[in-house]
């Protein structure tokens, strides 16, 4: 196809527009579910267990979501490489609709309990295990390589917009009626399902049939291990977020430290996404091009610093601690976006198409592991030393880890550009 007929922007591609809509609505619904499930678990547990034990239950919610990802992650990546990624994502969203419907019904009936909430969280973890690599793998199939950094920025923006609106909507609707956010989530998932259906079939390179399915599943792990630039970027994010999982303590901060209630929790959950969305929009217009490794390291170190500021927000400005807390959380989101952008661009551009599902699954296992296990770690640490000390210790840990990773992975320090290693993009020059 001649260059004058090639798209100049991802949104000029019809299928990317539907993909972006599906991703935005699915994330919005997911984030609304996460914030309300966390609030309900903490509220129910605190009535019978006390503050520290309830904080530990919050950590277990994260663990309930991560366990299915650990169990099914490699298989889900293999499925995403073997079958139509659009259909895999659709089946995952159908499971999320079922979870949202279950919680809407039991909350409406007043029969919601901790076991039901933990079961729903686990099923959402199963859905995410399959949806993640499938959705990640779609973008390179419908967007030319030269537009991938911009497409990833806008895909990240879709995630962040959902993360901004979802927690706020979840908090507001929960304050109005406890079942309302679950009903809305089910509807949004249904619209996302339709948008995925409208994406046209795309050509893909098939997996080799010479290896056994199990060997094919673990190929993603082997690839990540061999590519030290990808390994360093994924593992740095994993360890830093594992230690500095401040968001797990947001229900504790909202109720017992900042005293802002369910609506305030929505603001706190949305603040990181505001910061991240601002950076994603900036990268959409001005994609990061130079010194990508050093900028990622600096962003993760500052992520630790800002985590400490959030943890001490009620002491830094006792009269209006919410101002400091919201500003710090927005800063956390902005800095995390830099890390996410660099990591996702490296993984997408450096990975062959026939392996994108499996490598994406490994990446998601690392990243979700850092989020969910980080929540479990934060909950356990908060039960032992208190929530404030747990947040501050995590921030300090993230700073130390960044220094260590800069020495262990010199490839990160020396990464100047994304340097796509693949061949030219003629096979993917699809115009919407």
C-alpha positions in Angstrom: 0.0 0.0 0.0 1.4 3.4 -0.9 2.5 5.7 1.9 -0.1 8.4 1.0 -2.9 5.8 1.9 -1.4 4.8 5.2 -3.0 6.2 8.4 -1.2 9.0 10.2 -2.8 8.4 13.5 -4.3 5.4 15.4 -7.7 6.9 15.5 -7.8 7.0 11.7 -8.0 3.3 11.9 -11.6 2.1 12.3 -10.8 -1.1 14.3 -8.6 0.8 16.7 -11.5 3.1 17.5 -13.7 0.2 18.4 -10.9 -1.4 20.4 -10.3 1.9 22.3 -14.0 2.1 23.2 -14.1 -1.5 24.4 -11.0 -1.1 26.5 -12.2 2.2 28.0 -15.6 0.9 29.0 -14.3 -2.5 30.3 -11.7 -0.7 32.5 -14.3 1.8 33.7 -16.6 -1.1 34.8 -13.7 -3.1 36.3 -12.5 -0.1 38.4 -16.1 0.6 39.6 -16.3 -3.1 40.7 -12.9 -3.0 42.4 -13.5 0.1 44.5 -17.0 -1.1 45.6 -15.9 -4.7 46.4 -13.0 -3.2 48.5 -15.3 -0.9 50.3 -17.8 -3.7 51.1 -15.2 -6.1 52.3 -13.6 -3.5 54.6 -17.0 -2.4 55.8 -18.3 -5.9 56.6 -15.0 -7.0 58.1 -14.6 -3.9 60.3 -18.0 -4.5 61.9 -16.8 -7.8 63.3 -13.0 -7.9 63.2 -11.7 -4.4 64.0 -9.5 -2.1 62.0 -6.3 -4.0 61.6 -8.0 -7.3 60.8 -10.2 -5.5 58.3 -7.2 -4.0 56.6 -5.8 -7.6 56.3 -9.0 -8.7 54.6 -8.4 -5.9 52.0 -5.1 -7.5 51.3 -6.8 -10.9 50.8 -9.1 -9.4 48.2 -6.0 -8.6 46.1 -4.7 -12.1 46.7 -8.1 -13.6 45.6 -7.8 -11.7 42.3 -4.1 -12.7 41.7 -4.4 -16.4 42.4 -6.4 -17.2 39.3 -4.0 -15.1 37.2 -1.1 -17.2 38.6 -3.0 -20.4 37.9 -4.2 -19.6 34.4 -1.8 -16.9 33.2 0.4 -19.1 30.9 -2.6 -21.0 29.6 -4.4 -17.7 28.8 -1.4 -16.4 26.9 -1.3 -19.6 24.9 -5.0 -19.4 24.2 -4.6 -15.7 23.0 -1.9 -16.9 20.5 -3.8 -19.9 19.3 -7.3 -18.6 18.9 -9.0 -15.4 17.7 -8.0 -12.8 20.3 -11.3 -10.9 19.8 -13.3 -13.9 20.8 -11.1 -14.7 23.8 -11.6 -11.2 25.1 -15.3 -11.5 24.6 -15.6 -14.7 26.6 -13.7 -13.1 29.4 -16.0 -10.1 29.4 -19.0 -12.4 29.5 -17.6 -13.8 32.8 -17.2 -10.2 34.1 -20.9 -9.5 33.3 -21.9 -12.6 35.3 -19.8 -11.4 38.3 -21.3 -7.9 38.2 -24.8 -9.4 37.9 -24.3 -11.7 40.9 -23.1 -8.8 43.1 -25.9 -6.5 41.9 -28.5 -9.2 42.8 -27.1 -10.2 46.2 -26.5 -6.5 47.2 -30.0 -5.6 46.2 -31.4 -8.6 48.2 -29.2 -7.7 51.2 -27.5 -11.1 51.2 -23.9 -10.0 50.2 -21.3 -11.7 52.4 -17.5 -11.9 52.6 -17.5 -15.3 50.8 -19.6 -14.0 48.0 -17.4 -10.9 47.6 -14.2 -13.1 47.6 -15.8 -15.5 45.1 -16.6 -12.6 42.7 -13.1 -11.2 43.1 -11.6 -14.5 42.2 -13.9 -14.9 39.1 -12.9 -11.4 38.1 -9.3 -12.5 38.4 -10.0 -15.4 36.0 -11.6 -13.0 33.5 -8.7 -10.7 33.7 -6.2 -13.5 33.2 -7.7 -14.3 29.8 -8.8 -10.8 28.7 -5.3 -9.2 29.4 -3.1 -11.0 26.9 -5.9 -11.1 24.3 -6.5 -7.4 24.4 -2.8 -6.5 24.5 -2.2 -8.7 21.5 -4.9 -7.0 19.4 -3.2 -3.6 19.2 -0.2 -4.6 17.1 -2.5 -6.5 14.7 -4.6 -3.5 13.8 -2.0 -0.6 14.1 1.2 -0.2 12.0 4.4 -0.5 13.9 5.4 3.2 13.3 2.2 4.2 15.1 2.6 1.8 18.0 4.1 4.2 20.6 1.2 6.6 20.0 -1.4 3.8 20.0 0.0 2.5 23.3 -0.2 6.0 24.8 -3.9 6.2 23.8 -4.5 2.7 24.9 -3.0 3.6 28.3 -5.2 6.7 28.2 -8.3 4.5 27.8 -7.2 2.6 30.8 -6.6 5.7 32.8 -9.9 7.4 31.8 -11.7 4.3 32.9 -9.7 4.4 36.1 -10.6 8.0 36.7 -14.3 7.7 36.1 -14.8 4.2 37.5 -13.8 4.7 41.1 -15.7 8.1 41.3 -18.8 6.6 39.7 -18.6 3.5 41.9 -18.3 5.6 45.1 -21.1 8.0 44.2 -23.5 5.2 43.1 -22.7 3.1 46.1 -23.5 6.1 48.3 -26.9 6.4 46.5 -27.7 2.6 46.4 -25.2 -0.2 47.1 -26.3 -2.3 44.1 -26.2 0.5 41.5 -22.5 0.4 40.6 -22.7 -3.3 40.0 -25.7 -2.9 37.6 -23.9 -0.1 35.7 -20.8 -2.3 35.4 -22.8 -5.1 33.9 -24.2 -2.7 31.3 -20.8 -1.2 30.4 -19.3 -4.7 30.0 -22.1 -5.5 27.6 -21.3 -2.4 25.4 -17.6 -3.3 25.5 -18.6 -6.8 24.3 -20.4 -5.3 21.3 -17.5 -3.0 20.4 -15.1 -6.0 20.3 -17.6 -7.8 18.0 -17.4 -4.9 15.6 -13.6 -5.3 15.1 -12.9 -7.0 11.8 -10.9 -10.2 11.6 -7.2 -9.6 11.1 -4.4 -11.7 9.6 -2.0 -13.2 12.1 1.1 -15.4 12.0 0.3 -18.8 13.4 2.2 -20.6 16.2 4.4 -23.5 15.2 2.7 -26.9 15.6 5.9 -28.8 16.1 6.2 -28.1 19.9 3.9 -29.4 22.6 1.3 -27.1 24.1 3.1 -27.0 27.4 6.4 -26.0 25.7 4.6 -23.3 23.8 3.1 -22.0 27.0 6.5 -21.5 28.7 8.1 -19.9 25.6 6.9 -16.6 26.8 8.8 -17.0 30.0 11.9 -18.0 28.1 11.7 -15.0 25.8 11.4 -12.6 28.8 14.3 -14.2 30.5 16.5 -13.9 27.4 15.6 -10.3 26.7 17.2 -8.4 29.6 15.8 -5.1 28.6 12.2 -6.5 28.7 13.1 -8.5 31.9 14.5 -5.4 33.6 11.6 -3.2 32.8 9.0 -5.7 33.9 10.7 -6.8 37.0 11.5 -3.3 38.2 7.8 -2.4 37.9 6.9 -5.6 39.7 9.1 -5.1 42.7 8.5 -1.4 43.1 4.7 -1.6 43.0 4.8 -4.7 45.2 6.5 -2.7 47.9 4.8 0.6 47.4 1.2 -0.6 47.1 -0.4 2.5 48.7 -3.7 2.1 46.9 -4.5 -1.0 48.9 -4.7 1.2 52.0 -7.1 3.7 50.5 -10.2 2.4 52.2 -8.3 2.7 55.5 -7.2 6.2 54.7 -10.6 7.2 53.5 -12.4 6.0 56.6 -10.0 6.1 59.5 -7.2 8.5 58.7 -8.5 11.2 56.4 -12.2 10.7 57.4 -13.7 11.3 54.0 -16.1 8.3 53.6 -17.2 6.4 50.5 -17.3 9.5 48.3 -13.8 10.5 49.4 -12.6 7.0 48.6 -13.8 7.5 45.0 -11.8 10.7 44.8 -8.7 9.0 46.2 -9.0 6.0 43.8 -9.5 8.4 40.8 -6.6 10.7 41.7 -3.8 8.5 40.4 -5.6 8.0 37.1 -5.9 11.8 36.7 -2.2 12.1 36.8 -1.6 9.1 34.6 -4.2 10.3 32.0 -2.4 13.7 31.8 0.9 12.0 31.0 -0.8 9.6 28.6 -2.3 12.5 26.7 1.1 14.2 26.6 2.7 11.0 25.2 -0.2 10.8 22.7 1.0 14.1 21.2 4.7 13.8 22.0 5.7 10.1 22.2 8.7 9.4 24.3 11.7 8.9 21.9 15.0 9.3 23.7 16.7 8.1 26.9 13.7 5.9 27.6 15.5 3.7 30.2 16.9 6.5 32.3 13.5 8.2 32.4 11.8 5.0 33.5 14.3 4.6 36.4 13.9 8.2 37.5 10.1 7.8 37.4 10.1 4.7 39.6 12.5 6.3 42.1 10.2 9.4 42.3 7.2 7.0 42.6 8.7 5.9 45.9 9.3 9.4 47.1 5.7 10.5 46.4 4.4 7.3 48.1 6.1 8.5 51.3 4.5 11.9 50.9 1.1 10.3 50.6 1.6 8.1 53.6 2.4 11.2 55.7 -0.2 13.5 54.2 -2.2 13.8 57.4 0.9 14.9 59.2 2.3 17.2 56.5 -0.9 19.3 56.3 -3.1 18.3 59.3 -5.8 21.0 58.6 -6.4 19.9 54.9 -4.7 16.5 54.5 -6.9 15.6 51.6 -5.2 18.2 49.4 -1.8 16.6 50.0 -3.2 13.1 49.6 -4.9 13.8 46.3 -1.8 15.7 44.9 0.5 12.8 46.0 -1.8 10.2 44.4 -2.0 12.2 41.2 1.8 12.3 41.2 1.9 8.5 41.7 -0.3 8.0 38.7 1.8 10.3 36.5 5.0 8.7 37.4 3.6 5.2 37.1 2.4 6.1 33.6 5.9 6.8 32.5 6.9 3.3 33.6 3.9 1.7 32.0 4.4 3.5 28.7 8.1 2.4 28.4 7.4 -1.1 29.5 4.4 -1.7 27.2 6.1 -0.2 24.2 9.2 -2.3 24.7 7.1 -5.5 25.1 4.8 -4.8 22.1 7.5 -3.7 19.7 10.2 -6.3 20.7 7.9 -9.3 20.7 7.0 -11.4 17.5 3.3 -11.4 16.8 3.0 -15.2 17.2 4.3 -14.8 20.8 2.5 -11.7 21.9 -0.2 -13.4 23.8 2.2 -15.5 25.8 4.7 -12.7 26.4 1.8 -10.4 27.3 0.6 -13.0 29.8 4.0 -13.1 31.5 4.0 -9.3 31.6 0.5 -9.2 33.0 1.4 -11.9 35.6 4.3 -9.7 36.8 2.3 -6.4 36.8 -0.9 -7.8 38.3 1.2 -9.8 40.7 2.7 -6.5 41.8 -0.7 -5.0 42.2 -2.6 -7.9 43.9 0.4 -9.2 45.9 1.3 -5.7 46.8 -2.2 -5.3 48.2 -1.7 -8.5 50.2 1.7 -7.4 51.4 0.4 -4.0 52.3 -2.5 -5.5 54.2 -0.3 -7.9 56.1 2.3 -5.1 56.9 -0.5 -2.8 58.0 -1.8 -5.4 60.3 1.6 -5.7 61.9 2.9 -2.1 62.0 -0.1 0.0 61.1 -1.3 1.4 57.7 0.8 4.7 57.8 4.1 2.9 58.6 3.3 0.3 55.9 2.8 2.9 53.2 6.0 4.9 54.2 8.1 1.7 54.4 6.9 0.7 50.9 7.9 4.0 49.4 11.4 3.8 50.8 11.6 0.2 49.5 10.7 1.4 46.0 13.6 3.9 46.0 16.1 1.3 47.2 14.9 -1.2 44.5 15.4 1.4 41.8 19.0 2.0 42.7 19.6 -1.8 42.8 18.0 -2.4 39.4 20.0 0.4 37.8 23.1 -1.7 38.7 21.6 -5.1 38.0 20.2 -4.1 34.6 22.6 -1.7 32.9 20.5 -2.4 29.7 17.9 -0.1 31.3 20.4 2.8 31.8 21.7 2.4 28.3 18.4 2.2 26.5 18.2 5.4 24.4 15.3 4.6 22.1 12.7 1.8 21.7 14.6 0.6 18.6 12.0 -1.7 17.1 13.9 -4.8 15.9 11.2 -6.1 13.5 11.0 -5.9 9.8 9.0 -3.2 8.0 5.3 -3.0 8.6 3.9 -3.6 5.2 1.7 -6.5 6.3 -0.1 -4.4 8.9 -0.8 -1.2 6.9 -4.5 -1.3 7.5 -6.6 1.8 7.0 -9.9 2.3 8.8 
